[in-house]
Amino acid sequence: MSAITDLLVQKTGLSPDKAVEVEQVVVSHVMSCVPPEFQGMLSSAIGCAAPEAAAAGQPASSGGIGSLIGEATSFFGKKS
């Protein structure tokens, strides 16, 4: 289970299966609101698989916020 699923189970009392469903709905909606070039960074930040990876059954990304910062730095370029 992802960290989001764990939190949903702990804080709301949802079953693990229902928490996974809720997470998928929310993440799909959020991803649909974000430009494609930022979806990978967002996936890393929230610790979930990118939509195409999830559809392929690949595990969640474990990059976290550090990965997001690194990707953003490389995307925008480093200041000298």
mmJSON file of the N, C-alpha and C atoms, coordinates in Angstrom:
{"data_MODEL":{"atom_site":{
"group_PDB":["ATOM","ATOM","ATOM","ATOM","ATOM","ATOM","ATOM","ATOM","ATOM","ATOM","ATOM","ATOM","ATOM","ATOM","ATOM","ATOM","ATOM","ATOM","ATOM","ATOM","ATOM","ATOM","ATOM","ATOM","ATOM","ATOM","ATOM","ATOM","ATOM","ATOM","ATOM","ATOM","ATOM","ATOM","ATOM","ATOM","ATOM","ATOM","ATOM","ATOM","ATOM","ATOM","ATOM","ATOM","ATOM","ATOM","ATOM","ATOM","ATOM","ATOM","ATOM","ATOM","ATOM","ATOM","ATOM","ATOM","ATOM","ATOM","ATOM","ATOM","ATOM","ATOM","ATOM","ATOM","ATOM","ATOM","ATOM","ATOM","ATOM","ATOM","ATOM","ATOM","ATOM","ATOM","ATOM","ATOM","ATOM","ATOM","ATOM","ATOM","ATOM","ATOM","ATOM","ATOM","ATOM","ATOM","ATOM","ATOM","ATOM","ATOM","ATOM","ATOM","ATOM","ATOM","ATOM","ATOM","ATOM","ATOM","ATOM","ATOM","ATOM","ATOM","ATOM","ATOM","ATOM","ATOM","ATOM","ATOM","ATOM","ATOM","ATOM","ATOM","ATOM","ATOM","ATOM","ATOM","ATOM","ATOM","ATOM","ATOM","ATOM","ATOM","ATOM","ATOM","ATOM","ATOM","ATOM","ATOM","ATOM","ATOM","ATOM","ATOM","ATOM","ATOM","ATOM","ATOM","ATOM","ATOM","ATOM","ATOM","ATOM","ATOM","ATOM","ATOM","ATOM","ATOM","ATOM","ATOM","ATOM","ATOM","ATOM","ATOM","ATOM","ATOM","ATOM","ATOM","ATOM","ATOM","ATOM","ATOM","ATOM","ATOM","ATOM","ATOM","ATOM","ATOM","ATOM","ATOM","ATOM","ATOM","ATOM","ATOM","ATOM","ATOM","ATOM","ATOM","ATOM","ATOM","ATOM","ATOM","ATOM","ATOM","ATOM","ATOM","ATOM","ATOM","ATOM","ATOM","ATOM","ATOM","ATOM","ATOM","ATOM","ATOM","ATOM","ATOM","ATOM","ATOM","ATOM","ATOM","ATOM","ATOM","ATOM","ATOM","ATOM","ATOM","ATOM","ATOM","ATOM","ATOM","ATOM","ATOM","ATOM","ATOM","ATOM","ATOM","ATOM","ATOM","ATOM","ATOM","ATOM","ATOM","ATOM","ATOM","ATOM","ATOM","ATOM","ATOM","ATOM","ATOM","ATOM","ATOM","ATOM","ATOM","ATOM","ATOM","ATOM","ATOM","ATOM","ATOM"],
"id":[1,2,3,4,5,6,7,8,9,10,11,12,13,14,15,16,17,18,19,20,21,22,23,24,25,26,27,28,29,30,31,32,33,34,35,36,37,38,39,40,41,42,43,44,45,46,47,48,49,50,51,52,53,54,55,56,57,58,59,60,61,62,63,64,65,66,67,68,69,70,71,72,73,74,75,76,77,78,79,80,81,82,83,84,85,86,87,88,89,90,91,92,93,94,95,96,97,98,99,100,101,102,103,104,105,106,107,108,109,110,111,112,113,114,115,116,117,118,119,120,121,122,123,124,125,126,127,128,129,130,131,132,133,134,135,136,137,138,139,140,141,142,143,144,145,146,147,148,149,150,151,152,153,154,155,156,157,158,159,160,161,162,163,164,165,166,167,168,169,170,171,172,173,174,175,176,177,178,179,180,181,182,183,184,185,186,187,188,189,190,191,192,193,194,195,196,197,198,199,200,201,202,203,204,205,206,207,208,209,210,211,212,213,214,215,216,217,218,219,220,221,222,223,224,225,226,227,228,229,230,231,232,233,234,235,236,237,238,239,240],
"type_symbol":["N","C","C","N","C","C","N","C","C","N","C","C","N","C","C","N","C","C","N","C","C","N","C","C","N","C","C","N","C","C","N","C","C","N","C","C","N","C","C","N","C","C","N","C","C","N","C","C","N","C","C","N","C","C","N","C","C","N","C","C","N","C","C","N","C","C","N","C","C","N","C","C","N","C","C","N","C","C","N","C","C","N","C","C","N","C","C","N","C","C","N","C","C","N","C","C","N","C","C","N","C","C","N","C","C","N","C","C","N","C","C","N","C","C","N","C","C","N","C","C","N","C","C","N","C","C","N","C","C","N","C","C","N","C","C","N","C","C","N","C","C","N","C","C","N","C","C","N","C","C","N","C","C","N","C","C","N","C","C","N","C","C","N","C","C","N","C","C","N","C","C","N","C","C","N","C","C","N","C","C","N","C","C","N","C","C","N","C","C","N","C","C","N","C","C","N","C","C","N","C","C","N","C","C","N","C","C","N","C","C","N","C","C","N","C","C","N","C","C","N","C","C","N","C","C","N","C","C","N","C","C","N","C","C","N","C","C","N","C","C"],
"label_atom_id":["N","CA","C","N","CA","C","N","CA","C","N","CA","C","N","CA","C","N","CA","C","N","CA","C","N","CA","C","N","CA","C","N","CA","C","N","CA","C","N","CA","C","N","CA","C","N","CA","C","N","CA","C","N","CA","C","N","CA","C","N","CA","C","N","CA","C","N","CA","C","N","CA","C","N","CA","C","N","CA","C","N","CA","C","N","CA","C","N","CA","C","N","CA","C","N","CA","C","N","CA","C","N","CA","C","N","CA","C","N","CA","C","N","CA","C","N","CA","C","N","CA","C","N","CA","C","N","CA","C","N","CA","C","N","CA","C","N","CA","C","N","CA","C","N","CA","C","N","CA","C","N","CA","C","N","CA","C","N","CA","C","N","CA","C","N","CA","C","N","CA","C","N","CA","C","N","CA","C","N","CA","C","N","CA","C","N","CA","C","N","CA","C","N","CA","C","N","CA","C","N","CA","C","N","CA","C","N","CA","C","N","CA","C","N","CA","C","N","CA","C","N","CA","C","N","CA","C","N","CA","C","N","CA","C","N","CA","C","N","CA","C","N","CA","C","N","CA","C","N","CA","C","N","CA","C","N","CA","C","N","CA","C","N","CA","C","N","CA","C","N","CA","C","N","CA","C","N","CA","C"],
"label_alt_id":[null,null,null,null,null,null,null,null,null,null,null,null,null,null,null,null,null,null,null,null,null,null,null,null,null,null,null,null,null,null,null,null,null,null,null,null,null,null,null,null,null,null,null,null,null,null,null,null,null,null,null,null,null,null,null,null,null,null,null,null,null,null,null,null,null,null,null,null,null,null,null,null,null,null,null,null,null,null,null,null,null,null,null,null,null,null,null,null,null,null,null,null,null,null,null,null,null,null,null,null,null,null,null,null,null,null,null,null,null,null,null,null,null,null,null,null,null,null,null,null,null,null,null,null,null,null,null,null,null,null,null,null,null,null,null,null,null,null,null,null,null,null,null,null,null,null,null,null,null,null,null,null,null,null,null,null,null,null,null,null,null,null,null,null,null,null,null,null,null,null,null,null,null,null,null,null,null,null,null,null,null,null,null,null,null,null,null,null,null,null,null,null,null,null,null,null,null,null,null,null,null,null,null,null,null,null,null,null,null,null,null,null,null,null,null,null,null,null,null,null,null,null,null,null,null,null,null,null,null,null,null,null,null,null,null,null,null,null,null,null],
"label_comp_id":["MET","MET","MET","SER","SER","SER","ALA","ALA","ALA","ILE","ILE","ILE","THR","THR","THR","ASP","ASP","ASP","LEU","LEU","LEU","LEU","LEU","LEU","VAL","VAL","VAL","GLN","GLN","GLN","LYS","LYS","LYS","THR","THR","THR","GLY","GLY","GLY","LEU","LEU","LEU","SER","SER","SER","PRO","PRO","PRO","ASP","ASP","ASP","LYS","LYS","LYS","ALA","ALA","ALA","VAL","VAL","VAL","GLU","GLU","GLU","VAL","VAL","VAL","GLU","GLU","GLU","GLN","GLN","GLN","VAL","VAL","VAL","VAL","VAL","VAL","VAL","VAL","VAL","SER","SER","SER","HIS","HIS","HIS","VAL","VAL","VAL","MET","MET","MET","SER","SER","SER","CYS","CYS","CYS","VAL","VAL","VAL","PRO","PRO","PRO","PRO","PRO","PRO","GLU","GLU","GLU","PHE","PHE","PHE","GLN","GLN","GLN","GLY","GLY","GLY","MET","MET","MET","LEU","LEU","LEU","SER","SER","SER","SER","SER","SER","ALA","ALA","ALA","ILE","ILE","ILE","GLY","GLY","GLY","CYS","CYS","CYS","ALA","ALA","ALA","ALA","ALA","ALA","PRO","PRO","PRO","GLU","GLU","GLU","ALA","ALA","ALA","ALA","ALA","ALA","ALA","ALA","ALA","ALA","ALA","ALA","GLY","GLY","GLY","GLN","GLN","GLN","PRO","PRO","PRO","ALA","ALA","ALA","SER","SER","SER","SER","SER","SER","GLY","GLY","GLY","GLY","GLY","GLY","ILE","ILE","ILE","GLY","GLY","GLY","SER","SER","SER","LEU","LEU","LEU","ILE","ILE","ILE","GLY","GLY","GLY","GLU","GLU","GLU","ALA","ALA","ALA","THR","THR","THR","SER","SER","SER","PHE","PHE","PHE","PHE","PHE","PHE","GLY","GLY","GLY","LYS","LYS","LYS","LYS","LYS","LYS","SER","SER","SER"],
"label_asym_id":["A","A","A","A","A","A","A","A","A","A","A","A","A","A","A","A","A","A","A","A","A","A","A","A","A","A","A","A","A","A","A","A","A","A","A","A","A","A","A","A","A","A","A","A","A","A","A","A","A","A","A","A","A","A","A","A","A","A","A","A","A","A","A","A","A","A","A","A","A","A","A","A","A","A","A","A","A","A","A","A","A","A","A","A","A","A","A","A","A","A","A","A","A","A","A","A","A","A","A","A","A","A","A","A","A","A","A","A","A","A","A","A","A","A","A","A","A","A","A","A","A","A","A","A","A","A","A","A","A","A","A","A","A","A","A","A","A","A","A","A","A","A","A","A","A","A","A","A","A","A","A","A","A","A","A","A","A","A","A","A","A","A","A","A","A","A","A","A","A","A","A","A","A","A","A","A","A","A","A","A","A","A","A","A","A","A","A","A","A","A","A","A","A","A","A","A","A","A","A","A","A","A","A","A","A","A","A","A","A","A","A","A","A","A","A","A","A","A","A","A","A","A","A","A","A","A","A","A","A","A","A","A","A","A","A","A","A","A","A","A"],
"label_entity_id":["1","1","1","1","1","1","1","1","1","1","1","1","1","1","1","1","1","1","1","1","1","1","1","1","1","1","1","1","1","1","1","1","1","1","1","1","1","1","1","1","1","1","1","1","1","1","1","1","1","1","1","1","1","1","1","1","1","1","1","1","1","1","1","1","1","1","1","1","1","1","1","1","1","1","1","1","1","1","1","1","1","1","1","1","1","1","1","1","1","1","1","1","1","1","1","1","1","1","1","1","1","1","1","1","1","1","1","1","1","1","1","1","1","1","1","1","1","1","1","1","1","1","1","1","1","1","1","1","1","1","1","1","1","1","1","1","1","1","1","1","1","1","1","1","1","1","1","1","1","1","1","1","1","1","1","1","1","1","1","1","1","1","1","1","1","1","1","1","1","1","1","1","1","1","1","1","1","1","1","1","1","1","1","1","1","1","1","1","1","1","1","1","1","1","1","1","1","1","1","1","1","1","1","1","1","1","1","1","1","1","1","1","1","1","1","1","1","1","1","1","1","1","1","1","1","1","1","1","1","1","1","1","1","1","1","1","1","1","1","1"],
"label_seq_id":[1,1,1,2,2,2,3,3,3,4,4,4,5,5,5,6,6,6,7,7,7,8,8,8,9,9,9,10,10,10,11,11,11,12,12,12,13,13,13,14,14,14,15,15,15,16,16,16,17,17,17,18,18,18,19,19,19,20,20,20,21,21,21,22,22,22,23,23,23,24,24,24,25,25,25,26,26,26,27,27,27,28,28,28,29,29,29,30,30,30,31,31,31,32,32,32,33,33,33,34,34,34,35,35,35,36,36,36,37,37,37,38,38,38,39,39,39,40,40,40,41,41,41,42,42,42,43,43,43,44,44,44,45,45,45,46,46,46,47,47,47,48,48,48,49,49,49,50,50,50,51,51,51,52,52,52,53,53,53,54,54,54,55,55,55,56,56,56,57,57,57,58,58,58,59,59,59,60,60,60,61,61,61,62,62,62,63,63,63,64,64,64,65,65,65,66,66,66,67,67,67,68,68,68,69,69,69,70,70,70,71,71,71,72,72,72,73,73,73,74,74,74,75,75,75,76,76,76,77,77,77,78,78,78,79,79,79,80,80,80],
"pdbx_PDB_ins_code":[null,null,null,null,null,null,null,null,null,null,null,null,null,null,null,null,null,null,null,null,null,null,null,null,null,null,null,null,null,null,null,null,null,null,null,null,null,null,null,null,null,null,null,null,null,null,null,null,null,null,null,null,null,null,null,null,null,null,null,null,null,null,null,null,null,null,null,null,null,null,null,null,null,null,null,null,null,null,null,null,null,null,null,null,null,null,null,null,null,null,null,null,null,null,null,null,null,null,null,null,null,null,null,null,null,null,null,null,null,null,null,null,null,null,null,null,null,null,null,null,null,null,null,null,null,null,null,null,null,null,null,null,null,null,null,null,null,null,null,null,null,null,null,null,null,null,null,null,null,null,null,null,null,null,null,null,null,null,null,null,null,null,null,null,null,null,null,null,null,null,null,null,null,null,null,null,null,null,null,null,null,null,null,null,null,null,null,null,null,null,null,null,null,null,null,null,null,null,null,null,null,null,null,null,null,null,null,null,null,null,null,null,null,null,null,null,null,null,null,null,null,null,null,null,null,null,null,null,null,null,null,null,null,null,null,null,null,null,null,null],
"Cartn_x":[0.836,0.0,0.875,0.371,1.087,0.834,1.584,1.421,0.03,-0.49,-1.827,-2.876,-2.75,-3.693,-3.627,-2.417,-2.252,-2.953,-2.777,-3.421,-4.944,-5.449,-6.906,-7.447,-6.74,-7.175,-7.142,-6.033,-5.866,-6.826,-6.969,-7.72,-9.218,-9.628,-11.059,-11.698,-10.866,-11.418,-11.877,-11.538,-11.889,-11.153,-11.721,-11.009,-9.852,-8.794,-7.665,-8.095,-9.006,-9.466,-10.174,-11.037,-11.768,-10.81,-9.82,-8.838,-8.037,-7.693,-6.976,-7.847,-9.123,-10.049,-10.122,-10.253,-10.346,-9.065,-7.92,-6.647,-6.568,-6.964,-6.897,-7.787,-8.969,-9.884,-9.284,-8.79,-8.245,-6.991,-6.083,-4.851,-5.16,-6.085,-6.465,-7.019,-7.867,-8.432,-7.349,-6.487,-5.422,-4.512,-4.148,-3.281,-3.934,-5.256,-5.945,-5.923,-5.651,-5.612,-4.21,-3.213,-1.818,-1.292,-0.533,0.043,0.914,0.916,1.653,3.118,3.771,5.194,5.473,4.449,4.626,4.065,3.396,2.776,3.802,4.962,5.997,6.503,6.692,7.154,6.101,4.852,3.774,3.667,3.802,3.762,4.857,6.045,7.158,6.881,6.309,6.058,5.034,3.992,2.959,3.223,4.304,4.71,3.793,3.338,2.484,3.025,2.534,2.935,2.272,2.978,2.382,1.209,0.221,-0.962,-0.629,0.325,0.668,1.382,2.159,2.831,1.821,0.857,-0.163,-0.984,-1.289,-2.061,-1.284,0.05,0.899,1.232,0.733,0.971,2.333,2.982,4.293,4.135,5.153,5.046,5.108,4.705,4.748,6.175,6.324,7.624,7.958,9.225,9.621,10.495,10.428,11.302,11.015,9.788,9.416,9.752,9.734,9.925,11.334,12.328,13.691,13.79,13.122,13.101,12.376,11.294,10.552,11.44,12.173,13.053,14.14,14.716,15.737,15.2,14.011,13.417,13.08,12.554,12.226,13.479,14.559,15.825,16.344,16.313,16.795,15.853,14.563,13.587,13.794,13.995,14.137,15.591,16.524,17.948,18.473,19.742,20.372,20.845,20.743,21.282,22.768,23.533,24.998,25.376],
"Cartn_y":[-1.19,0.0,1.245,2.302,3.57,4.313,5.371,6.177,6.8,7.206,7.799,6.764,5.558,4.494,4.202,4.118,3.878,4.96,6.227,7.321,7.234,6.903,6.764,5.664,4.557,3.455,3.889,4.514,4.906,6.007,7.037,8.211,8.132,7.295,7.242,5.912,4.889,3.571,2.814,3.316,2.598,1.267,0.323,-0.929,-0.64,-1.439,-1.213,-1.208,-2.085,-2.111,-0.815,-0.337,0.906,2.1,2.088,3.175,3.248,2.098,2.075,2.69,2.354,2.926,4.439,4.924,6.36,7.045,6.454,7.036,7.127,6.08,6.077,7.163,7.346,8.374,9.762,10.026,11.344,11.63,10.673,10.875,11.072,10.303,10.464,11.861,12.333,13.674,14.743,14.658,15.65,15.636,14.431,14.323,14.921,14.814,15.374,16.899,17.488,18.947,19.517,18.652,19.068,18.853,19.82,19.626,18.362,17.658,16.389,16.482,17.597,17.708,17.763,18.008,18.06,16.83,15.944,14.783,13.85,13.662,12.816,13.369,14.696,15.331,15.213,15.41,15.296,13.87,12.904,11.496,11.198,11.732,11.525,12.169,13.365,14.094,13.402,12.853,12.204,10.721,10.233,8.846,7.825,8.107,7.146,6.911,5.875,5.597,6.604,6.952,7.799,7.044,7.738,7.044,5.936,6.176,5.135,3.969,4.232,3.157,2.351,3.036,2.343,1.425,1.911,1.092,-0.149,-0.02,-1.151,-2.049,-1.697,-2.517,-2.323,-1.208,-0.942,-0.357,-0.551,-0.052,1.459,1.972,3.41,3.92,5.171,5.828,6.11,6.082,6.361,7.593,8.464,9.626,10.657,10.877,11.847,13.272,14.16,15.589,15.898,15.144,15.36,15.142,14.129,13.856,14.968,15.464,16.554,17.784,18.114,19.284,19.08,17.878,17.582,17.68,17.14,17.208,18.648,19.417,20.81,21.61,21.346,22.045,21.734,20.476,20.113,20.644,20.703,21.203,22.687,23.455,24.909,25.345,24.457,24.769,25.398,25.125,25.661,27.089,27.921,29.271,29.198,29.987,30.011,30.936],
"Cartn_z":[0.0,0.0,0.0,-0.612,-0.617,0.694,0.893,2.104,2.157,1.006,0.972,1.359,0.833,1.18,2.667,3.207,4.647,5.464,5.062,5.791,5.707,4.535,4.394,5.302,5.39,6.256,7.714,8.14,9.541,9.965,9.136,9.561,9.288,8.344,8.021,8.357,8.586,8.878,7.647,6.467,5.242,5.188,4.481,4.253,3.296,3.349,2.43,0.959,0.575,-0.818,-1.204,-0.338,-0.612,-0.598,0.287,0.344,-0.955,-1.525,-2.806,-3.894,-3.908,-4.897,-4.768,-3.524,-3.28,-3.752,-3.408,-3.83,-5.348,-6.047,-7.51,-8.115,-7.556,-8.061,-7.854,-6.661,-6.349,-7.183,-7.256,-8.007,-9.49,-10.031,-11.437,-11.697,-10.795,-10.96,-10.887,-9.9,-9.754,-10.975,-11.442,-12.614,-13.856,-13.967,-15.13,-15.118,-13.967,-13.833,-14.002,-14.109,-14.175,-15.588,-16.131,-17.466,-17.502,-18.636,-18.741,-18.348,-18.645,-18.319,-16.814,-16.01,-14.557,-13.848,-14.561,-13.931,-13.293,-13.908,-13.329,-12.012,-11.98,-10.744,-9.645,-10.005,-9.022,-8.502,-9.397,-8.99,-7.98,-8.248,-7.325,-5.971,-6.009,-4.76,-3.877,-4.494,-3.676,-3.502,-4.121,-3.916,-4.537,-5.73,-6.419,-7.81,-8.439,-9.815,-10.733,-11.798,-12.823,-13.432,-13.965,-14.497,-15.479,-16.396,-17.36,-16.681,-15.635,-14.903,-14.092,-13.501,-12.727,-13.621,-14.821,-15.749,-16.174,-16.201,-16.59,-15.407,-14.218,-13.033,-12.417,-12.717,-12.148,-10.755,-9.895,-8.522,-8.452,-7.303,-7.074,-7.035,-7.426,-7.364,-5.91,-5.577,-4.197,-4.12,-5.131,-5.203,-4.133,-3.791,-2.781,-3.177,-2.22,-2.474,-2.964,-2.53,-3.008,-4.5,-4.982,-6.42,-7.159,-6.591,-7.205,-7.359,-6.318,-6.371,-7.422,-7.458,-8.451,-9.864,-10.097,-11.431,-11.803,-10.868,-11.147,-11.455,-10.706,-10.953,-12.348,-12.74,-14.068,-15.16,-14.869,-15.855,-16.119,-15.053,-15.197,-15.354,-15.083,-15.193,-13.926,-13.662,-12.452,-12.702,-11.666,-11.746,-11.464,-12.189,-11.986,-10.867],
"occupancy":[1.0,1.0,1.0,1.0,1.0,1.0,1.0,1.0,1.0,1.0,1.0,1.0,1.0,1.0,1.0,1.0,1.0,1.0,1.0,1.0,1.0,1.0,1.0,1.0,1.0,1.0,1.0,1.0,1.0,1.0,1.0,1.0,1.0,1.0,1.0,1.0,1.0,1.0,1.0,1.0,1.0,1.0,1.0,1.0,1.0,1.0,1.0,1.0,1.0,1.0,1.0,1.0,1.0,1.0,1.0,1.0,1.0,1.0,1.0,1.0,1.0,1.0,1.0,1.0,1.0,1.0,1.0,1.0,1.0,1.0,1.0,1.0,1.0,1.0,1.0,1.0,1.0,1.0,1.0,1.0,1.0,1.0,1.0,1.0,1.0,1.0,1.0,1.0,1.0,1.0,1.0,1.0,1.0,1.0,1.0,1.0,1.0,1.0,1.0,1.0,1.0,1.0,1.0,1.0,1.0,1.0,1.0,1.0,1.0,1.0,1.0,1.0,1.0,1.0,1.0,1.0,1.0,1.0,1.0,1.0,1.0,1.0,1.0,1.0,1.0,1.0,1.0,1.0,1.0,1.0,1.0,1.0,1.0,1.0,1.0,1.0,1.0,1.0,1.0,1.0,1.0,1.0,1.0,1.0,1.0,1.0,1.0,1.0,1.0,1.0,1.0,1.0,1.0,1.0,1.0,1.0,1.0,1.0,1.0,1.0,1.0,1.0,1.0,1.0,1.0,1.0,1.0,1.0,1.0,1.0,1.0,1.0,1.0,1.0,1.0,1.0,1.0,1.0,1.0,1.0,1.0,1.0,1.0,1.0,1.0,1.0,1.0,1.0,1.0,1.0,1.0,1.0,1.0,1.0,1.0,1.0,1.0,1.0,1.0,1.0,1.0,1.0,1.0,1.0,1.0,1.0,1.0,1.0,1.0,1.0,1.0,1.0,1.0,1.0,1.0,1.0,1.0,1.0,1.0,1.0,1.0,1.0,1.0,1.0,1.0,1.0,1.0,1.0,1.0,1.0,1.0,1.0,1.0,1.0,1.0,1.0,1.0,1.0,1.0,1.0],
"B_iso_or_equiv":[0.0,0.0,0.0,0.0,0.0,0.0,0.0,0.0,0.0,0.0,0.0,0.0,0.0,0.0,0.0,0.0,0.0,0.0,0.0,0.0,0.0,0.0,0.0,0.0,0.0,0.0,0.0,0.0,0.0,0.0,0.0,0.0,0.0,0.0,0.0,0.0,0.0,0.0,0.0,0.0,0.0,0.0,0.0,0.0,0.0,0.0,0.0,0.0,0.0,0.0,0.0,0.0,0.0,0.0,0.0,0.0,0.0,0.0,0.0,0.0,0.0,0.0,0.0,0.0,0.0,0.0,0.0,0.0,0.0,0.0,0.0,0.0,0.0,0.0,0.0,0.0,0.0,0.0,0.0,0.0,0.0,0.0,0.0,0.0,0.0,0.0,0.0,0.0,0.0,0.0,0.0,0.0,0.0,0.0,0.0,0.0,0.0,0.0,0.0,0.0,0.0,0.0,0.0,0.0,0.0,0.0,0.0,0.0,0.0,0.0,0.0,0.0,0.0,0.0,0.0,0.0,0.0,0.0,0.0,0.0,0.0,0.0,0.0,0.0,0.0,0.0,0.0,0.0,0.0,0.0,0.0,0.0,0.0,0.0,0.0,0.0,0.0,0.0,0.0,0.0,0.0,0.0,0.0,0.0,0.0,0.0,0.0,0.0,0.0,0.0,0.0,0.0,0.0,0.0,0.0,0.0,0.0,0.0,0.0,0.0,0.0,0.0,0.0,0.0,0.0,0.0,0.0,0.0,0.0,0.0,0.0,0.0,0.0,0.0,0.0,0.0,0.0,0.0,0.0,0.0,0.0,0.0,0.0,0.0,0.0,0.0,0.0,0.0,0.0,0.0,0.0,0.0,0.0,0.0,0.0,0.0,0.0,0.0,0.0,0.0,0.0,0.0,0.0,0.0,0.0,0.0,0.0,0.0,0.0,0.0,0.0,0.0,0.0,0.0,0.0,0.0,0.0,0.0,0.0,0.0,0.0,0.0,0.0,0.0,0.0,0.0,0.0,0.0,0.0,0.0,0.0,0.0,0.0,0.0,0.0,0.0,0.0,0.0,0.0,0.0],
"pdbx_formal_charge":[null,null,null,null,null,null,null,null,null,null,null,null,null,null,null,null,null,null,null,null,null,null,null,null,null,null,null,null,null,null,null,null,null,null,null,null,null,null,null,null,null,null,null,null,null,null,null,null,null,null,null,null,null,null,null,null,null,null,null,null,null,null,null,null,null,null,null,null,null,null,null,null,null,null,null,null,null,null,null,null,null,null,null,null,null,null,null,null,null,null,null,null,null,null,null,null,null,null,null,null,null,null,null,null,null,null,null,null,null,null,null,null,null,null,null,null,null,null,null,null,null,null,null,null,null,null,null,null,null,null,null,null,null,null,null,null,null,null,null,null,null,null,null,null,null,null,null,null,null,null,null,null,null,null,null,null,null,null,null,null,null,null,null,null,null,null,null,null,null,null,null,null,null,null,null,null,null,null,null,null,null,null,null,null,null,null,null,null,null,null,null,null,null,null,null,null,null,null,null,null,null,null,null,null,null,null,null,null,null,null,null,null,null,null,null,null,null,null,null,null,null,null,null,null,null,null,null,null,null,null,null,null,null,null,null,null,null,null,null,null],
"auth_seq_id":[1,1,1,2,2,2,3,3,3,4,4,4,5,5,5,6,6,6,7,7,7,8,8,8,9,9,9,10,10,10,11,11,11,12,12,12,13,13,13,14,14,14,15,15,15,16,16,16,17,17,17,18,18,18,19,19,19,20,20,20,21,21,21,22,22,22,23,23,23,24,24,24,25,25,25,26,26,26,27,27,27,28,28,28,29,29,29,30,30,30,31,31,31,32,32,32,33,33,33,34,34,34,35,35,35,36,36,36,37,37,37,38,38,38,39,39,39,40,40,40,41,41,41,42,42,42,43,43,43,44,44,44,45,45,45,46,46,46,47,47,47,48,48,48,49,49,49,50,50,50,51,51,51,52,52,52,53,53,53,54,54,54,55,55,55,56,56,56,57,57,57,58,58,58,59,59,59,60,60,60,61,61,61,62,62,62,63,63,63,64,64,64,65,65,65,66,66,66,67,67,67,68,68,68,69,69,69,70,70,70,71,71,71,72,72,72,73,73,73,74,74,74,75,75,75,76,76,76,77,77,77,78,78,78,79,79,79,80,80,80],
"auth_comp_id":["MET","MET","MET","SER","SER","SER","ALA","ALA","ALA","ILE","ILE","ILE","THR","THR","THR","ASP","ASP","ASP","LEU","LEU","LEU","LEU","LEU","LEU","VAL","VAL","VAL","GLN","GLN","GLN","LYS","LYS","LYS","THR","THR","THR","GLY","GLY","GLY","LEU","LEU","LEU","SER","SER","SER","PRO","PRO","PRO","ASP","ASP","ASP","LYS","LYS","LYS","ALA","ALA","ALA","VAL","VAL","VAL","GLU","GLU","GLU","VAL","VAL","VAL","GLU","GLU","GLU","GLN","GLN","GLN","VAL","VAL","VAL","VAL","VAL","VAL","VAL","VAL","VAL","SER","SER","SER","HIS","HIS","HIS","VAL","VAL","VAL","MET","MET","MET","SER","SER","SER","CYS","CYS","CYS","VAL","VAL","VAL","PRO","PRO","PRO","PRO","PRO","PRO","GLU","GLU","GLU","PHE","PHE","PHE","GLN","GLN","GLN","GLY","GLY","GLY","MET","MET","MET","LEU","LEU","LEU","SER","SER","SER","SER","SER","SER","ALA","ALA","ALA","ILE","ILE","ILE","GLY","GLY","GLY","CYS","CYS","CYS","ALA","ALA","ALA","ALA","ALA","ALA","PRO","PRO","PRO","GLU","GLU","GLU","ALA","ALA","ALA","ALA","ALA","ALA","ALA","ALA","ALA","ALA","ALA","ALA","GLY","GLY","GLY","GLN","GLN","GLN","PRO","PRO","PRO","ALA","ALA","ALA","SER","SER","SER","SER","SER","SER","GLY","GLY","GLY","GLY","GLY","GLY","ILE","ILE","ILE","GLY","GLY","GLY","SER","SER","SER","LEU","LEU","LEU","ILE","ILE","ILE","GLY","GLY","GLY","GLU","GLU","GLU","ALA","ALA","ALA","THR","THR","THR","SER","SER","SER","PHE","PHE","PHE","PHE","PHE","PHE","GLY","GLY","GLY","LYS","LYS","LYS","LYS","LYS","LYS","SER","SER","SER"],
"auth_asym_id":["A","A","A","A","A","A","A","A","A","A","A","A","A","A","A","A","A","A","A","A","A","A","A","A","A","A","A","A","A","A","A","A","A","A","A","A","A","A","A","A","A","A","A","A","A","A","A","A","A","A","A","A","A","A","A","A","A","A","A","A","A","A","A","A","A","A","A","A","A","A","A","A","A","A","A","A","A","A","A","A","A","A","A","A","A","A","A","A","A","A","A","A","A","A","A","A","A","A","A","A","A","A","A","A","A","A","A","A","A","A","A","A","A","A","A","A","A","A","A","A","A","A","A","A","A","A","A","A","A","A","A","A","A","A","A","A","A","A","A","A","A","A","A","A","A","A","A","A","A","A","A","A","A","A","A","A","A","A","A","A","A","A","A","A","A","A","A","A","A","A","A","A","A","A","A","A","A","A","A","A","A","A","A","A","A","A","A","A","A","A","A","A","A","A","A","A","A","A","A","A","A","A","A","A","A","A","A","A","A","A","A","A","A","A","A","A","A","A","A","A","A","A","A","A","A","A","A","A","A","A","A","A","A","A","A","A","A","A","A","A"],
"auth_atom_id":["N","CA","C","N","CA","C","N","CA","C","N","CA","C","N","CA","C","N","CA","C","N","CA","C","N","CA","C","N","CA","C","N","CA","C","N","CA","C","N","CA","C","N","CA","C","N","CA","C","N","CA","C","N","CA","C","N","CA","C","N","CA","C","N","CA","C","N","CA","C","N","CA","C","N","CA","C","N","CA","C","N","CA","C","N","CA","C","N","CA","C","N","CA","C","N","CA","C","N","CA","C","N","CA","C","N","CA","C","N","CA","C","N","CA","C","N","CA","C","N","CA","C","N","CA","C","N","CA","C","N","CA","C","N","CA","C","N","CA","C","N","CA","C","N","CA","C","N","CA","C","N","CA","C","N","CA","C","N","CA","C","N","CA","C","N","CA","C","N","CA","C","N","CA","C","N","CA","C","N","CA","C","N","CA","C","N","CA","C","N","CA","C","N","CA","C","N","CA","C","N","CA","C","N","CA","C","N","CA","C","N","CA","C","N","CA","C","N","CA","C","N","CA","C","N","CA","C","N","CA","C","N","CA","C","N","CA","C","N","CA","C","N","CA","C","N","CA","C","N","CA","C","N","CA","C","N","CA","C","N","CA","C","N","CA","C","N","CA","C","N","CA","C","N","CA","C","N","CA","C"],
"pdbx_PDB_model_num":[1,1,1,1,1,1,1,1,1,1,1,1,1,1,1,1,1,1,1,1,1,1,1,1,1,1,1,1,1,1,1,1,1,1,1,1,1,1,1,1,1,1,1,1,1,1,1,1,1,1,1,1,1,1,1,1,1,1,1,1,1,1,1,1,1,1,1,1,1,1,1,1,1,1,1,1,1,1,1,1,1,1,1,1,1,1,1,1,1,1,1,1,1,1,1,1,1,1,1,1,1,1,1,1,1,1,1,1,1,1,1,1,1,1,1,1,1,1,1,1,1,1,1,1,1,1,1,1,1,1,1,1,1,1,1,1,1,1,1,1,1,1,1,1,1,1,1,1,1,1,1,1,1,1,1,1,1,1,1,1,1,1,1,1,1,1,1,1,1,1,1,1,1,1,1,1,1,1,1,1,1,1,1,1,1,1,1,1,1,1,1,1,1,1,1,1,1,1,1,1,1,1,1,1,1,1,1,1,1,1,1,1,1,1,1,1,1,1,1,1,1,1,1,1,1,1,1,1,1,1,1,1,1,1,1,1,1,1,1,1]
}}}
